Amino acid sequence: MSKTPRIPIPPEVRKYVFDRNNYQCQSCGKTFLETQLTIDHIIPLARGGSNDISNLHTLCFTCNQIKSDKFDPRFNRHFNR
C-alpha cells in the first residue's frame, strides 16, 4: 500500500466539510463551541486514503490525536479498503 501525498486543503473545501458535519466532531460529538475542530482523513493518507472531499470529516483535536494514522471502522460505511 502506498502513502498518498499530503496536499493543503483549500479554505473553501475546509468550510464545506465543517458545514457538512455541522461543525461537530464526528467521533465524540463535541461542537466548535466546546473544542477545537480539525479536518481529518477518514482513511489515513498513510494507509492509502485519498485527498478526495468524501474522505474528509471533522474531528476534535483530542479525537484526531487518538485516531492518529489508524483506520477507524466506524467510518467504513462508504469506503472499500
PDB file of N, CA, C and O in Angstrom:
ATOM      1  N   MET A   1       0.848  -1.167   0.000  1.00  0.00           N
ATOM      2  CA  MET A   1       0.000   0.000   0.000  1.00  0.00           C
ATOM      3  C   MET A   1       0.897   1.235   0.000  1.00  0.00           C
ATOM      4  O   MET A   1       1.796   1.350   0.833  1.00  0.00           O
ATOM      5  N   SER A   2       0.658   2.151  -0.926  1.00  0.00           N
ATOM      6  CA  SER A   2       1.496   3.334  -0.997  1.00  0.00           C
ATOM      7  C   SER A   2       0.834   4.518  -0.302  1.00  0.00           C
ATOM      8  O   SER A   2      -0.388   4.670  -0.310  1.00  0.00           O
ATOM      9  N   LYS A   3       1.671   5.340   0.293  1.00  0.00           N
ATOM     10  CA  LYS A   3       1.198   6.515   1.018  1.00  0.00           C
ATOM     11  C   LYS A   3       0.816   7.607   0.024  1.00  0.00           C
ATOM     12  O   LYS A   3       1.572   7.904  -0.901  1.00  0.00           O
ATOM     13  N   THR A   4      -0.351   8.200   0.215  1.00  0.00           N
ATOM     14  CA  THR A   4      -0.812   9.289  -0.633  1.00  0.00           C
ATOM     15  C   THR A   4      -0.148  10.579  -0.169  1.00  0.00           C
ATOM     16  O   THR A   4      -0.094  10.843   1.032  1.00  0.00           O
ATOM     17  N   PRO A   5       0.362  11.391  -1.103  1.00  0.00           N
ATOM     18  CA  PRO A   5       0.983  12.643  -0.688  1.00  0.00           C
ATOM     19  C   PRO A   5      -0.046  13.600  -0.065  1.00  0.00           C
ATOM     20  O   PRO A   5      -1.191  13.680  -0.510  1.00  0.00           O
ATOM     21  N   ARG A   6       0.385  14.307   0.954  1.00  0.00           N
ATOM     22  CA  ARG A   6      -0.476  15.284   1.630  1.00  0.00           C
ATOM     23  C   ARG A   6      -0.479  16.580   0.821  1.00  0.00           C
ATOM     24  O   ARG A   6       0.574  17.068   0.411  1.00  0.00           O
ATOM     25  N   ILE A   7      -1.663  17.127   0.599  1.00  0.00           N
ATOM     26  CA  ILE A   7      -1.792  18.412  -0.072  1.00  0.00           C
ATOM     27  C   ILE A   7      -2.550  19.362   0.854  1.00  0.00           C
ATOM     28  O   ILE A   7      -3.348  18.916   1.678  1.00  0.00           O
ATOM     29  N   PRO A   8      -2.306  20.676   0.723  1.00  0.00           N
ATOM     30  CA  PRO A   8      -3.055  21.626   1.549  1.00  0.00           C
ATOM     31  C   PRO A   8      -4.550  21.561   1.202  1.00  0.00           C
ATOM     32  O   PRO A   8      -4.917  21.437   0.034  1.00  0.00           O
ATOM     33  N   ILE A   9      -5.393  21.644   2.216  1.00  0.00           N
ATOM     34  CA  ILE A   9      -6.839  21.630   1.991  1.00  0.00           C
ATOM     35  C   ILE A   9      -7.278  23.067   1.762  1.00  0.00           C
ATOM     36  O   ILE A   9      -7.120  23.906   2.648  1.00  0.00           O
ATOM     37  N   PRO A  10      -7.830  23.368   0.584  1.00  0.00           N
ATOM     38  CA  PRO A  10      -8.241  24.744   0.283  1.00  0.00           C
ATOM     39  C   PRO A  10      -9.308  25.235   1.270  1.00  0.00           C
ATOM     40  O   PRO A  10     -10.112  24.439   1.755  1.00  0.00           O
ATOM     41  N   PRO A  11      -9.321  26.533   1.566  1.00  0.00           N
ATOM     42  CA  PRO A  11     -10.284  27.095   2.527  1.00  0.00           C
ATOM     43  C   PRO A  11     -11.739  26.773   2.198  1.00  0.00           C
ATOM     44  O   PRO A  11     -12.530  26.512   3.104  1.00  0.00           O
ATOM     45  N   GLU A  12     -12.101  26.788   0.923  1.00  0.00           N
ATOM     46  CA  GLU A  12     -13.494  26.507   0.553  1.00  0.00           C
ATOM     47  C   GLU A  12     -13.863  25.047   0.812  1.00  0.00           C
ATOM     48  O   GLU A  12     -15.017  24.750   1.121  1.00  0.00           O
ATOM     49  N   VAL A  13     -12.905  24.140   0.691  1.00  0.00           N
ATOM     50  CA  VAL A  13     -13.151  22.725   0.997  1.00  0.00           C
ATOM     51  C   VAL A  13     -13.279  22.548   2.505  1.00  0.00           C
ATOM     52  O   VAL A  13     -14.147  21.813   2.975  1.00  0.00           O
ATOM     53  N   ARG A  14     -12.413  23.220   3.267  1.00  0.00           N
ATOM     54  CA  ARG A  14     -12.494  23.166   4.730  1.00  0.00           C
ATOM     55  C   ARG A  14     -13.869  23.642   5.190  1.00  0.00           C
ATOM     56  O   ARG A  14     -14.502  22.996   6.025  1.00  0.00           O
ATOM     57  N   LYS A  15     -14.332  24.768   4.649  1.00  0.00           N
ATOM     58  CA  LYS A  15     -15.637  25.307   5.030  1.00  0.00           C
ATOM     59  C   LYS A  15     -16.748  24.323   4.677  1.00  0.00           C
ATOM     60  O   LYS A  15     -17.665  24.115   5.472  1.00  0.00           O
ATOM     61  N   TYR A  16     -16.673  23.712   3.484  1.00  0.00           N
ATOM     62  CA  TYR A  16     -17.679  22.741   3.072  1.00  0.00           C
ATOM     63  C   TYR A  16     -17.743  21.564   4.060  1.00  0.00           C
ATOM     64  O   TYR A  16     -18.829  21.151   4.464  1.00  0.00           O
ATOM     65  N   VAL A  17     -16.578  21.030   4.446  1.00  0.00           N
ATOM     66  CA  VAL A  17     -16.538  19.873   5.353  1.00  0.00           C
ATOM     67  C   VAL A  17     -17.088  20.261   6.728  1.00  0.00           C
ATOM     68  O   VAL A  17     -17.873  19.514   7.312  1.00  0.00           O
ATOM     69  N   PHE A  18     -16.683  21.415   7.246  1.00  0.00           N
ATOM     70  CA  PHE A  18     -17.221  21.871   8.533  1.00  0.00           C
ATOM     71  C   PHE A  18     -18.735  22.044   8.455  1.00  0.00           C
ATOM     72  O   PHE A  18     -19.453  21.610   9.356  1.00  0.00           O
ATOM     73  N   ASP A  19     -19.229  22.677   7.383  1.00  0.00           N
ATOM     74  CA  ASP A  19     -20.676  22.862   7.203  1.00  0.00           C
ATOM     75  C   ASP A  19     -21.391  21.511   7.114  1.00  0.00           C
ATOM     76  O   ASP A  19     -22.396  21.288   7.790  1.00  0.00           O
ATOM     77  N   ARG A  20     -20.866  20.615   6.276  1.00  0.00           N
ATOM     78  CA  ARG A  20     -21.474  19.303   6.077  1.00  0.00           C
ATOM     79  C   ARG A  20     -21.577  18.525   7.381  1.00  0.00           C
ATOM     80  O   ARG A  20     -22.554  17.811   7.609  1.00  0.00           O
ATOM     81  N   ASN A  21     -20.562  18.665   8.240  1.00  0.00           N
ATOM     82  CA  ASN A  21     -20.525  17.939   9.511  1.00  0.00           C
ATOM     83  C   ASN A  21     -21.074  18.761  10.675  1.00  0.00           C
ATOM     84  O   ASN A  21     -20.861  18.428  11.841  1.00  0.00           O
ATOM     85  N   ASN A  22     -21.781  19.838  10.343  1.00  0.00           N
ATOM     86  CA  ASN A  22     -22.433  20.688  11.359  1.00  0.00           C
ATOM     87  C   ASN A  22     -21.473  21.184  12.437  1.00  0.00           C
ATOM     88  O   ASN A  22     -21.855  21.315  13.600  1.00  0.00           O
ATOM     89  N   TYR A  23     -20.229  21.459  12.052  1.00  0.00           N
ATOM     90  CA  TYR A  23     -19.230  21.965  12.996  1.00  0.00           C
ATOM     91  C   TYR A  23     -19.202  21.117  14.267  1.00  0.00           C
ATOM     92  O   TYR A  23     -19.214  21.630  15.386  1.00  0.00           O
ATOM     93  N   GLN A  24     -19.162  19.792  14.051  1.00  0.00           N
ATOM     94  CA  GLN A  24     -19.233  18.836  15.144  1.00  0.00           C
ATOM     95  C   GLN A  24     -18.212  17.729  14.922  1.00  0.00           C
ATOM     96  O   GLN A  24     -18.003  17.290  13.791  1.00  0.00           O
ATOM     97  N   CYS A  25     -17.576  17.277  16.001  1.00  0.00           N
ATOM     98  CA  CYS A  25     -16.658  16.142  15.930  1.00  0.00           C
ATOM     99  C   CYS A  25     -17.458  14.906  15.559  1.00  0.00           C
ATOM    100  O   CYS A  25     -18.470  14.605  16.193  1.00  0.00           O
ATOM    101  N   GLN A  26     -17.016  14.198  14.550  1.00  0.00           N
ATOM    102  CA  GLN A  26     -17.727  13.022  14.074  1.00  0.00           C
ATOM    103  C   GLN A  26     -17.456  11.790  14.921  1.00  0.00           C
ATOM    104  O   GLN A  26     -18.016  10.725  14.660  1.00  0.00           O
ATOM    105  N   SER A  27     -16.599  11.922  15.938  1.00  0.00           N
ATOM    106  CA  SER A  27     -16.330  10.807  16.835  1.00  0.00           C
ATOM    107  C   SER A  27     -17.023  10.989  18.178  1.00  0.00           C
ATOM    108  O   SER A  27     -17.768  10.109  18.610  1.00  0.00           O
ATOM    109  N   CYS A  28     -16.789  12.126  18.851  1.00  0.00           N
ATOM    110  CA  CYS A  28     -17.350  12.312  20.197  1.00  0.00           C
ATOM    111  C   CYS A  28     -18.564  13.228  20.223  1.00  0.00           C
ATOM    112  O   CYS A  28     -19.280  13.263  21.224  1.00  0.00           O
ATOM    113  N   GLY A  29     -18.815  13.973  19.147  1.00  0.00           N
ATOM    114  CA  GLY A  29     -19.994  14.819  19.067  1.00  0.00           C
ATOM    115  C   GLY A  29     -19.825  16.234  19.581  1.00  0.00           C
ATOM    116  O   GLY A  29     -20.764  17.026  19.501  1.00  0.00           O
ATOM    117  N   LYS A  30     -18.651  16.580  20.110  1.00  0.00           N
ATOM    118  CA  LYS A  30     -18.450  17.950  20.596  1.00  0.00           C
ATOM    119  C   LYS A  30     -18.517  18.938  19.432  1.00  0.00           C
ATOM    120  O   LYS A  30     -18.140  18.618  18.304  1.00  0.00           O
ATOM    121  N   THR A  31     -19.001  20.137  19.727  1.00  0.00           N
ATOM    122  CA  THR A  31     -19.126  21.171  18.691  1.00  0.00           C
ATOM    123  C   THR A  31     -17.956  22.141  18.765  1.00  0.00           C
ATOM    124  O   THR A  31     -17.142  22.094  19.687  1.00  0.00           O
ATOM    125  N   PHE A  32     -17.893  23.017  17.773  1.00  0.00           N
ATOM    126  CA  PHE A  32     -16.820  24.010  17.721  1.00  0.00           C
ATOM    127  C   PHE A  32     -16.882  24.971  18.909  1.00  0.00           C
ATOM    128  O   PHE A  32     -15.890  25.628  19.228  1.00  0.00           O
ATOM    129  N   LEU A  33     -18.041  25.056  19.563  1.00  0.00           N
ATOM    130  CA  LEU A  33     -18.158  25.909  20.748  1.00  0.00           C
ATOM    131  C   LEU A  33     -17.502  25.265  21.966  1.00  0.00           C
ATOM    132  O   LEU A  33     -17.147  25.953  22.923  1.00  0.00           O
ATOM    133  N   GLU A  34     -17.342  23.941  21.926  1.00  0.00           N
ATOM    134  CA  GLU A  34     -16.793  23.191  23.058  1.00  0.00           C
ATOM    135  C   GLU A  34     -15.325  22.828  22.909  1.00  0.00           C
ATOM    136  O   GLU A  34     -14.638  22.602  23.904  1.00  0.00           O
ATOM    137  N   THR A  35     -14.841  22.770  21.681  1.00  0.00           N
ATOM    138  CA  THR A  35     -13.496  22.249  21.448  1.00  0.00           C
ATOM    139  C   THR A  35     -12.941  22.763  20.121  1.00  0.00           C
ATOM    140  O   THR A  35     -13.670  23.344  19.318  1.00  0.00           O
ATOM    141  N   GLN A  36     -11.667  22.548  19.903  1.00  0.00           N
ATOM    142  CA  GLN A  36     -11.018  22.908  18.643  1.00  0.00           C
ATOM    143  C   GLN A  36     -11.239  21.774  17.642  1.00  0.00           C
ATOM    144  O   GLN A  36     -10.886  20.626  17.912  1.00  0.00           O
ATOM    145  N   LEU A  37     -11.826  22.098  16.484  1.00  0.00           N
ATOM    146  CA  LEU A  37     -12.076  21.084  15.455  1.00  0.00           C
ATOM    147  C   LEU A  37     -10.975  21.087  14.407  1.00  0.00           C
ATOM    148  O   LEU A  37     -10.374  22.120  14.115  1.00  0.00           O
ATOM    149  N   THR A  38     -10.725  19.906  13.848  1.00  0.00           N
ATOM    150  CA  THR A  38      -9.744  19.741  12.784  1.00  0.00           C
ATOM    151  C   THR A  38     -10.387  18.981  11.632  1.00  0.00           C
ATOM    152  O   THR A  38     -11.431  18.348  11.793  1.00  0.00           O
ATOM    153  N   ILE A  39      -9.750  19.052  10.471  1.00  0.00           N
ATOM    154  CA  ILE A  39     -10.157  18.239   9.316  1.00  0.00           C
ATOM    155  C   ILE A  39      -9.275  16.996   9.327  1.00  0.00           C
ATOM    156  O   ILE A  39      -8.055  17.091   9.457  1.00  0.00           O
ATOM    157  N   ASP A  40      -9.902  15.836   9.190  1.00  0.00           N
ATOM    158  CA  ASP A  40      -9.180  14.564   9.257  1.00  0.00           C
ATOM    159  C   ASP A  40      -9.527  13.713   8.045  1.00  0.00           C
ATOM    160  O   ASP A  40     -10.638  13.789   7.519  1.00  0.00           O
ATOM    161  N   HIS A  41      -8.570  12.903   7.604  1.00  0.00           N
ATOM    162  CA  HIS A  41      -8.819  11.924   6.545  1.00  0.00           C
ATOM    163  C   HIS A  41      -9.409  10.671   7.192  1.00  0.00           C
ATOM    164  O   HIS A  41      -8.802  10.098   8.098  1.00  0.00           O
ATOM    165  N   ILE A  42     -10.578  10.245   6.738  1.00  0.00           N
ATOM    166  CA  ILE A  42     -11.241   9.069   7.293  1.00  0.00           C
ATOM    167  C   ILE A  42     -10.345   7.849   7.116  1.00  0.00           C
ATOM    168  O   ILE A  42     -10.036   7.148   8.080  1.00  0.00           O
ATOM    169  N   ILE A  43      -9.936   7.607   5.892  1.00  0.00           N
ATOM    170  CA  ILE A  43      -8.906   6.590   5.630  1.00  0.00           C
ATOM    171  C   ILE A  43      -7.600   7.370   5.555  1.00  0.00           C
ATOM    172  O   ILE A  43      -7.410   8.156   4.627  1.00  0.00           O
ATOM    173  N   PRO A  44      -6.696   7.171   6.511  1.00  0.00           N
ATOM    174  CA  PRO A  44      -5.474   7.968   6.568  1.00  0.00           C
ATOM    175  C   PRO A  44      -4.654   7.893   5.279  1.00  0.00           C
ATOM    176  O   PRO A  44      -4.612   6.862   4.607  1.00  0.00           O
ATOM    177  N   LEU A  45      -4.005   9.010   4.956  1.00  0.00           N
ATOM    178  CA  LEU A  45      -3.137   9.034   3.776  1.00  0.00           C
ATOM    179  C   LEU A  45      -2.054   7.972   3.889  1.00  0.00           C
ATOM    180  O   LEU A  45      -1.673   7.364   2.889  1.00  0.00           O
ATOM    181  N   ALA A  46      -1.559   7.747   5.092  1.00  0.00           N
ATOM    182  CA  ALA A  46      -0.511   6.739   5.316  1.00  0.00           C
ATOM    183  C   ALA A  46      -0.996   5.327   5.017  1.00  0.00           C
ATOM    184  O   ALA A  46      -0.190   4.416   4.824  1.00  0.00           O
ATOM    185  N   ARG A  47      -2.312   5.147   4.979  1.00  0.00           N
ATOM    186  CA  ARG A  47      -2.908   3.827   4.700  1.00  0.00           C
ATOM    187  C   ARG A  47      -3.521   3.780   3.309  1.00  0.00           C
ATOM    188  O   ARG A  47      -4.317   2.889   3.014  1.00  0.00           O
ATOM    189  N   GLY A  48      -3.157   4.732   2.448  1.00  0.00           N
ATOM    190  CA  GLY A  48      -3.634   4.725   1.069  1.00  0.00           C
ATOM    191  C   GLY A  48      -4.904   5.517   0.827  1.00  0.00           C
ATOM    192  O   GLY A  48      -5.464   5.464  -0.268  1.00  0.00           O
ATOM    193  N   GLY A  49      -5.373   6.259   1.839  1.00  0.00           N
ATOM    194  CA  GLY A  49      -6.564   7.084   1.679  1.00  0.00           C
ATOM    195  C   GLY A  49      -6.320   8.221   0.691  1.00  0.00           C
ATOM    196  O   GLY A  49      -5.179   8.576   0.397  1.00  0.00           O
ATOM    197  N   SER A  50      -7.407   8.777   0.191  1.00  0.00           N
ATOM    198  CA  SER A  50      -7.289   9.829  -0.812  1.00  0.00           C
ATOM    199  C   SER A  50      -7.496  11.208  -0.201  1.00  0.00           C
ATOM    200  O   SER A  50      -7.943  11.341   0.938  1.00  0.00           O
ATOM    201  N   ASN A  51      -7.163  12.224  -0.977  1.00  0.00           N
ATOM    202  CA  ASN A  51      -7.415  13.607  -0.596  1.00  0.00           C
ATOM    203  C   ASN A  51      -8.798  14.057  -1.049  1.00  0.00           C
ATOM    204  O   ASN A  51      -9.124  15.241  -0.957  1.00  0.00           O
ATOM    205  N   ASP A  52      -9.609  13.133  -1.534  1.00  0.00           N
ATOM    206  CA  ASP A  52     -10.946  13.444  -2.017  1.00  0.00           C
ATOM    207  C   ASP A  52     -11.814  13.977  -0.876  1.00  0.00           C
ATOM    208  O   ASP A  52     -11.664  13.563   0.273  1.00  0.00           O
ATOM    209  N   ILE A  53     -12.716  14.890  -1.203  1.00  0.00           N
ATOM    210  CA  ILE A  53     -13.577  15.505  -0.193  1.00  0.00           C
ATOM    211  C   ILE A  53     -14.431  14.474   0.546  1.00  0.00           C
ATOM    212  O   ILE A  53     -14.798  14.687   1.702  1.00  0.00           O
ATOM    213  N   SER A  54     -14.745  13.369  -0.108  1.00  0.00           N
ATOM    214  CA  SER A  54     -15.546  12.320   0.547  1.00  0.00           C
ATOM    215  C   SER A  54     -14.746  11.567   1.606  1.00  0.00           C
ATOM    216  O   SER A  54     -15.326  10.826   2.400  1.00  0.00           O
ATOM    217  N   ASN A  55     -13.433  11.740   1.634  1.00  0.00           N
ATOM    218  CA  ASN A  55     -12.575  11.089   2.629  1.00  0.00           C
ATOM    219  C   ASN A  55     -12.215  12.039   3.771  1.00  0.00           C
ATOM    220  O   ASN A  55     -11.352  11.722   4.590  1.00  0.00           O
ATOM    221  N   LEU A  56     -12.863  13.187   3.831  1.00  0.00           N
ATOM    222  CA  LEU A  56     -12.581  14.163   4.879  1.00  0.00           C
ATOM    223  C   LEU A  56     -13.761  14.286   5.831  1.00  0.00           C
ATOM    224  O   LEU A  56     -14.917  14.212   5.415  1.00  0.00           O
ATOM    225  N   HIS A  57     -13.463  14.474   7.101  1.00  0.00           N
ATOM    226  CA  HIS A  57     -14.502  14.753   8.085  1.00  0.00           C
ATOM    227  C   HIS A  57     -13.895  15.577   9.208  1.00  0.00           C
ATOM    228  O   HIS A  57     -12.683  15.790   9.247  1.00  0.00           O
ATOM    229  N   THR A  58     -14.742  16.043  10.125  1.00  0.00           N
ATOM    230  CA  THR A  58     -14.262  16.840  11.236  1.00  0.00           C
ATOM    231  C   THR A  58     -14.093  15.970  12.475  1.00  0.00           C
ATOM    232  O   THR A  58     -14.940  15.137  12.799  1.00  0.00           O
ATOM    233  N   LEU A  59     -12.986  16.189  13.148  1.00  0.00           N
ATOM    234  CA  LEU A  59     -12.732  15.573  14.448  1.00  0.00           C
ATOM    235  C   LEU A  59     -12.214  16.666  15.369  1.00  0.00           C
ATOM    236  O   LEU A  59     -11.566  17.610  14.918  1.00  0.00           O
ATOM    237  N   CYS A  60     -12.500  16.536  16.658  1.00  0.00           N
ATOM    238  CA  CYS A  60     -11.891  17.467  17.598  1.00  0.00           C
ATOM    239  C   CYS A  60     -10.409  17.099  17.703  1.00  0.00           C
ATOM    240  O   CYS A  60      -9.994  16.005  17.321  1.00  0.00           O
ATOM    241  N   PHE A  61      -9.639  18.024  18.221  1.00  0.00           N
ATOM    242  CA  PHE A  61      -8.199  17.815  18.327  1.00  0.00           C
ATOM    243  C   PHE A  61      -7.883  16.539  19.104  1.00  0.00           C
ATOM    244  O   PHE A  61      -7.007  15.770  18.708  1.00  0.00           O
ATOM    245  N   THR A  62      -8.592  16.314  20.208  1.00  0.00           N
ATOM    246  CA  THR A  62      -8.338  15.135  21.046  1.00  0.00           C
ATOM    247  C   THR A  62      -8.615  13.833  20.291  1.00  0.00           C
ATOM    248  O   THR A  62      -7.781  12.927  20.292  1.00  0.00           O
ATOM    249  N   CYS A  63      -9.778  13.737  19.650  1.00  0.00           N
ATOM    250  CA  CYS A  63     -10.116  12.516  18.903  1.00  0.00           C
ATOM    251  C   CYS A  63      -9.156  12.291  17.738  1.00  0.00           C
ATOM    252  O   CYS A  63      -8.813  11.151  17.424  1.00  0.00           O
ATOM    253  N   ASN A  64      -8.722  13.375  17.099  1.00  0.00           N
ATOM    254  CA  ASN A  64      -7.782  13.261  15.989  1.00  0.00           C
ATOM    255  C   ASN A  64      -6.443  12.727  16.492  1.00  0.00           C
ATOM    256  O   ASN A  64      -5.818  11.905  15.823  1.00  0.00           O
ATOM    257  N   GLN A  65      -5.998  13.182  17.656  1.00  0.00           N
ATOM    258  CA  GLN A  65      -4.739  12.692  18.232  1.00  0.00           C
ATOM    259  C   GLN A  65      -4.845  11.208  18.579  1.00  0.00           C
ATOM    260  O   GLN A  65      -3.891  10.458  18.373  1.00  0.00           O
ATOM    261  N   ILE A  66      -5.976  10.785  19.095  1.00  0.00           N
ATOM    262  CA  ILE A  66      -6.177   9.379  19.457  1.00  0.00           C
ATOM    263  C   ILE A  66      -6.212   8.508  18.203  1.00  0.00           C
ATOM    264  O   ILE A  66      -5.614   7.433  18.172  1.00  0.00           O
ATOM    265  N   LYS A  67      -6.910   8.973  17.176  1.00  0.00           N
ATOM    266  CA  LYS A  67      -7.040   8.198  15.935  1.00  0.00           C
ATOM    267  C   LYS A  67      -5.697   8.071  15.237  1.00  0.00           C
ATOM    268  O   LYS A  67      -5.353   6.999  14.739  1.00  0.00           O
ATOM    269  N   SER A  68      -4.933   9.164  15.197  1.00  0.00           N
ATOM    270  CA  SER A  68      -3.619   9.190  14.567  1.00  0.00           C
ATOM    271  C   SER A  68      -3.716   8.685  13.121  1.00  0.00           C
ATOM    272  O   SER A  68      -4.556   9.164  12.360  1.00  0.00           O
ATOM    273  N   ASP A  69      -2.868   7.725  12.735  1.00  0.00           N
ATOM    274  CA  ASP A  69      -2.916   7.198  11.363  1.00  0.00           C
ATOM    275  C   ASP A  69      -3.594   5.832  11.315  1.00  0.00           C
ATOM    276  O   ASP A  69      -3.376   5.046  10.393  1.00  0.00           O
ATOM    277  N   LYS A  70      -4.424   5.563  12.334  1.00  0.00           N
ATOM    278  CA  LYS A  70      -5.137   4.290  12.358  1.00  0.00           C
ATOM    279  C   LYS A  70      -6.450   4.408  11.576  1.00  0.00           C
ATOM    280  O   LYS A  70      -6.959   5.507  11.353  1.00  0.00           O
ATOM    281  N   PHE A  71      -6.974   3.279  11.174  1.00  0.00           N
ATOM    282  CA  PHE A  71      -8.268   3.247  10.498  1.00  0.00           C
ATOM    283  C   PHE A  71      -9.349   3.005  11.537  1.00  0.00           C
ATOM    284  O   PHE A  71      -9.249   2.067  12.327  1.00  0.00           O
ATOM    285  N   ASP A  72     -10.369   3.830  11.544  1.00  0.00           N
ATOM    286  CA  ASP A  72     -11.478   3.695  12.489  1.00  0.00           C
ATOM    287  C   ASP A  72     -12.652   3.053  11.763  1.00  0.00           C
ATOM    288  O   ASP A  72     -13.256   3.700  10.908  1.00  0.00           O
ATOM    289  N   PRO A  73     -13.001   1.803  12.069  1.00  0.00           N
ATOM    290  CA  PRO A  73     -14.046   1.082  11.331  1.00  0.00           C
ATOM    291  C   PRO A  73     -15.434   1.710  11.429  1.00  0.00           C
ATOM    292  O   PRO A  73     -16.317   1.380  10.637  1.00  0.00           O
ATOM    293  N   ARG A  74     -15.637   2.612  12.394  1.00  0.00           N
ATOM    294  CA  ARG A  74     -16.951   3.275  12.488  1.00  0.00           C
ATOM    295  C   ARG A  74     -17.257   4.116  11.256  1.00  0.00           C
ATOM    296  O   ARG A  74     -18.419   4.413  10.981  1.00  0.00           O
ATOM    297  N   PHE A  75     -16.224   4.501  10.514  1.00  0.00           N
ATOM    298  CA  PHE A  75     -16.421   5.354   9.353  1.00  0.00           C
ATOM    299  C   PHE A  75     -16.285   4.580   8.046  1.00  0.00           C
ATOM    300  O   PHE A  75     -16.039   5.178   6.998  1.00  0.00           O
ATOM    301  N   ASN A  76     -16.441   3.278   8.092  1.00  0.00           N
ATOM    302  CA  ASN A  76     -16.266   2.419   6.923  1.00  0.00           C
ATOM    303  C   ASN A  76     -17.498   2.373   6.022  1.00  0.00           C
ATOM    304  O   ASN A  76     -17.459   1.704   4.989  1.00  0.00           O
ATOM    305  N   ARG A  77     -18.568   3.043   6.363  1.00  0.00           N
ATOM    306  CA  ARG A  77     -19.841   2.885   5.676  1.00  0.00           C
ATOM    307  C   ARG A  77     -19.792   3.208   4.182  1.00  0.00           C
ATOM    308  O   ARG A  77     -20.572   2.644   3.414  1.00  0.00           O
ATOM    309  N   HIS A  78     -18.906   4.091   3.754  1.00  0.00           N
ATOM    310  CA  HIS A  78     -18.871   4.489   2.351  1.00  0.00           C
ATOM    311  C   HIS A  78     -17.578   4.084   1.644  1.00  0.00           C
ATOM    312  O   HIS A  78     -17.349   4.464   0.496  1.00  0.00           O
ATOM    313  N   PHE A  79     -16.752   3.329   2.317  1.00  0.00           N
ATOM    314  CA  PHE A  79     -15.434   3.062   1.751  1.00  0.00           C
ATOM    315  C   PHE A  79     -15.153   1.570   1.675  1.00  0.00           C
ATOM    316  O   PHE A  79     -15.552   0.798   2.548  1.00  0.00           O
ATOM    317  N   ASN A  80     -14.465   1.187   0.624  1.00  0.00           N
ATOM    318  CA  ASN A  80     -13.945  -0.169   0.497  1.00  0.00           C
ATOM    319  C   ASN A  80     -12.433  -0.053   0.584  1.00  0.00           C
ATOM    320  O   ASN A  80     -11.815   0.683  -0.185  1.00  0.00           O
ATOM    321  N   ARG A  81     -11.840  -0.781   1.523  1.00  0.00           N
ATOM    322  CA  ARG A  81     -10.384  -0.706   1.657  1.00  0.00           C
ATOM    323  C   ARG A  81      -9.735  -1.725   0.782  1.00  0.00           C
ATOM    324  O   ARG A  81      -8.509  -1.822   0.752  1.00  0.00           O
TER     325      ARG A  81
END
